[in-house]
Amino acid sequence: MTPPPTRSVYLGTDFYRARVAQLQRAAGEAGLDGLLVLNPANLMWATGFFHIPNERPLGLYLPADGAPILLVPFLEKENAQESWIEEIRWYLEYPGEIPAEVWMVGQLAGGRIGVDAASYNTFQAMAAAKTGLRLDSTVSRLRFVKTAAEIELTRVAAAYADAGLEIARQAVADGLRRGITELDVVQLVQAETTARMKRELADLVNFYRGAVALTAHAGPRGALPHGQPGPVAIQPGDTLIVGIGVKVGGYHAESGCTFVVGEPTAEQRRCLEATWACDAAALAALQPGVPCSAVNEAAWASLRDAGYGEFIRHRIGHGMGVEGHEAPWLSPGDDTPARPGMVFSNEPGIYRPGIDGYRIIDSMVVTAQGAERLSSYLATHGPDDRIISI
């Protein structure tokens, strides 16, 4: 039997050439001679050169007029040469007698250079070598709004995350009699989802830290939003939070569900309903022009009205793209207006210390008409379907 064809998810050289041209136009319009991109995520977003970030800085120089230049440590030279960018310059090693970032600005023609990211001390040293240097947020701002191609990759990633929740639920249902732990769930979902992606996708872009990441927390451990999964047995009566992040083509999506193992108590049912109502409130509030902070407040108000305000532990969501967590934030203090093409997580949470926790996760995209779910598990499995019978 012929295996099904694999799907390419790399956005392609033409896509990234157009993106670099967009940044170069922005640099010229800002009166700059060029942009120096040092933030690893910004560099990957701009070029499609997905690499392993570490202490050795990489730089991308985008002159307002001319060909882009990659500035890399020597050990990345061959990797960089496989990219579509033709001009590669390299330094030997970090930290080096001359700091890499200072060496980079010394390579650049022109005086008025924008740089996207640098510590205070690094910026001071760079500015001493290039007096026209200034901080510039062009790349970060352009990352806020995703293209149709990026949104499609996010949708595909969300579908794999949804499928991972199906695997998790079945694993718990099958494993309760013999015993199953949080770590068992994590390992099964990672292994099966990754294997499926390898079968179906031609190029697992940015795979170095794995395409699938997840957490599983049972019972009272569910009250720890960022607790580590452990060899903890999942028991009848527990809540079980499973949150899954998947990246496809370098782009992230999330899906997550809180299951109840066995017949839920009345209070467990109320918590399931309250988080689902909160998800709906955030989705309804996420309209073009609405400040991100107002979306968060609408979601939090839903939980407070249900009587769970004291159990809120985090914002309702965060931006997603080439990073799993990136700006803008659905959070107090971020008044960025929502715009079509922005992608966010939607993460209602109730955390009752010493008792249990409830978190569900949708991925959402802003459209001209409002918000749309990119993930589908929660929409097709309401609170009554989140019960694992025993």
N, C-alpha and C positions, 0 to 999 in steps of 0.2 A: 504494500500500500504506500503510495507516495505521500510523504509528510506535507502538511499545509505550508504554503510559502511564508517566509518570515517577513516581518514589517520593519522597514528602516525608520528610525526615529531621530537620526541626526538631522538637524535643520538645514545643513548644507552650506557650501562655500558662498553661493550667491546671496543667501540670507545674511551671512555675517559680513560680506563685503558691503552690502547695503546699509547694515547697521553702523559699520565704521564710517561710511560716507555721511550718515546722519550726524554722528558725533563730530566729524570734521566740520560740517556746516555750522553746527552749534558753536564750536570753538571760534570760527571766523566771525559769526554774528555777535559773539561776546567780546570781540576785540582781542582775542588771544592768538598767539602764534601757533599754539598747539596745546594738547591735553596729555598729561602723563598719568596713566592709570596704574595704581599700585595695589588697590584692594583686589584680592584674588577673585572674589565673586564678580566684581565689576569687569575684570579682565576676561573671565570665562564668558560672561554675558555678552561682551562686546565682540569676541573673536571666535567662540566655539573651541578655544584651546583649553580643554579640560585637563587639569594637571593636579598633582598632589601638593597642596599648599604646605609649606613648612617655614622654618626660620629664614630661609634664603629668599630674599625678595625677588619677584619677577615684576617687570614693568612693561607697559605698552605705551609707546609714544605715537600720538596721532597728530601730525602737523595739520594745521588748517588747510594747507595745500601741499600734497605730496604723498608718498607711500608710507604706510605704517611701519613701525619698527618694534620688534620684540627684544627686550633687554633681559637676559636670563643668566642664572649661574651656569658654569661650564657643564655641570652634570645634566642640565636640561637641554643642552645644545641640540642633540640629535632629536629629542622629542619635539622641540620647537621647530626643527627643520621639516617635520612631517606636517606641520600646519600649512595653511594657505598663505601665510605671511612670508614674503620672500627675504626681507632683510632681518637678519638675526645678529645681535651683538651680545657678547658674553663677558662676564667677569669670572675670576677664578674661584673664589670661595668666600664664605661668610665666617666671621665678621669682616675679615680682610683689613689691610692697612688703610684703605680708603673705604668708608661705609658704602655699601652697594648703591643706596639711593643718591648719595653725593656723586658717585661715579656716573650714575644714570643722567643726572641733569647736566653733567659735564659733556655728555655725548650729544646734547640737543642744540640744534641751531635755533636762533630766535631768543628773544629776551622775555616776552610776556607768556609765561607758561602756567597753565592751571594744573593743579595736582588734586586727585580725588581723596587721598587719605594719607595721613602721616602723623606720628606722635609729635608732641611739642618740640622735643629735642631734635628729632629727625628733621622736622620742618625748618628749624633754625639753622641746622647745618646745611641743608639743601639751599636755603635762601641766601646763605653767605656765598655760595658758589654760583647762584643764579638769582640776581637781585630782583628780577621781575616776577618771581614765583608767587603764586597766590593759591589759596584753597578754592576748589571749585566743585559744586555738587551736581553738575550736569548729568553724569552717568547715573548717579543714584536716583535722581528725579525721573529720568527716562525709564528706569526699571519699574516704576510704579505701575505703568499701564502695559499690559501684555498684548502682543499681536494675536491674530486668529490662529496662527501656527503654534504659538506658545500655549494658548488656551487649549488647543486640541491635544497637545502632549499632556497637559495637566489633566484633561478629561480621561485620557488613557490611563495615566497613573492612578487616578481616583478609582477607576474600574478594577485595577489590580488590588488596591487597598480594600475595596468592597469585597472582592473575592477572598481576601485574607480573613475577613470577619466570618465568612461562611466556613472556612477551614477551622477557625478557632472554635466556633460554636459546636461543630461536629466533633472536634477533638475532645472537648469537654464532655459532651453527651456520651461518647464512646468510652472515655477513660475514667469515668467516676467510679465504677465498680472496682477496677484494679488499682485506682489511684492515679491522679494526674496533678502536676504542679504548675505554678506560674511559668517556670522555665521550660517545662515541656511544651506548653502552648506557644511560647516565643519561638522555640527551636522548630516546631512543626510548621508554623506559619511561614517563618523565614525560608525553610528548606523547600516547601511545596510551592510557595509563590515565586521564589527565585527560579526554581526549575521550570516553571511554566513560562516565565519571562524569557529565559534562555531559549526555550523552544520556539517562542512566538516572535521575538524581536531580533533583528539582524545585528543590532549594535547597541550594547548596553552602555550608553554614554555615561561617563562620570560614575563608574561602578566601583571605584577604589575603596569606598567605605561600605559597599553593599547597596543593592537597589532597594532593600526592604528593611525597615527598622520598626520595632514595636515594643510596647510595654504591656504587661498583664499584671493586674493587682487584684487580689481577692480579699473579701471580708474587711476587717478593720484597716488593712494595708491600703485599701482603696481611698482612704482619707489622706494619703500622701500623694499629692499631684505629681511629683517628680521622684517618687521612690523607685528603687531598683528592683526588677523582678528577681525572685529567689526560689530556692527549692521548697516552696511553701505549698502544701497540699490544698487543693480546692475542695471545699466541703459543701454538702447540702445546706441551704440557707444563706450561703455567701452571695454577695454581689461580686461580679467580676468585670472590671474595666479592661477592655482591650482597645488600645489605640495604635493605629498602623499608619506609617508614612512610607510612601513609595516614590521613587524618582524614575522618570522615563525621559530619555533624551536630555537629561540634565535638569528636568523640571519636576518639582515636588507637588504632591497632593496628599491629603490625609483623610482617613475615615475611622470612626471609632464608635464603639457601642458599650453600654453597660448591660450585662446580662444578670439575671437573678437565677440562681441554681435551685431548682425546686419551687414549690408554691410560694409566691411572695406574700409577705405580710401586708397589711393595709398601708403601713407607712412606706414600705418599699414601693408599692404601687404609686403612692402619691409622689415620691421622688422621681420615679420614671416619668410620670406625667408632667411634672414640673420642669424637668430638663427638656422634654420634647416641646412644651409650650415656649420655653426660653429660646430654643432653636428657631421656632417659627417667628418669634418676636424679632430676633436679630435679622432673619431673612427679610421680613417685611420692612424693617427700618433701613436696610441697606439700599438706598435709592441714590441716583446721581445727584450730586450737590450736597448731600447730607454729610456733616462732619463725622469722621470716624468715631470721635468721642461720643457723639449722640447715638450712634448705633450701639455702642457698648452700654450706654445708660439705658436705652430701651430694653436691652436684654436683661441687664441687672434688675430693672424695675419689675420685670416679669417674675424673677426669682424672689424678690422682696415681697411682692404681692402674694406669692404662694406661701410665704412664711419662712423662707430659707435664706434671707439676707445675711444672717450671721455666719452662714456656711459657705459664702463666696470666698474663693482664695485667689482668683486670677481674672484677668481681662477676658472678654468674650472671644477675641481672635487676633490673628496676626496675618500679615501679608505672606505670600508664598511665591516662589519663582525658582531661580537657580539656587537659592537658599531656602531651607525649610522654614526658617523664621526670618522675615525681612520686612522693612517698612513698606507701606504705612501700617499702623497698628490700630486695631479696634479696641481702644483703650482710653482711659482718662488721660488727658494731656496731649492727645494727637487730634488736632482739629483739621487735618487734611480733608478736603471735600472728596467724597467718593466719586470716581469717574468710571465710565464704561471701560472694561478691560482690566480693571483691578481684580486681583484674586486674593481671597481671604479664607482662613479657617473660621469655623463657627463652633465654639467649644463650651457649651454650657456645663457648669460643674457645681455639684453639691458635695461638700466634704465634711463629714461628721466625725471629729476625732474620737478614736477608740471604738467607733461603731462601724462605719462603712463609707463608701464614696460612690459618686455617680458622675461620669463624664461621658458625653457623646460628642462626636466630631463629624461635621460636614465640611466639604470644600465648596466654596461659592465663588461665582464670578459676577461682577456688576455688568449689567447690560443697560441699554437706553431705556428699557421698560422697568427695570428694577433688578433684583438679584435672582440668580439661577443656581440651583444646586448642581455641582459637577459630580459629586458622589451620590449614590442612590440607595445605599443599604438602609439607612434610617427611614427614608421615605417609603420603602417597600416592606419594612419590618417595624410596625408601630410598637408602642409599649407592650401590648399583649403578646407580640411575637418575640420579645426579648427575654422570654422565660425559657430556661432549659429544663424540660421535664425530667424527672427521675423516677 
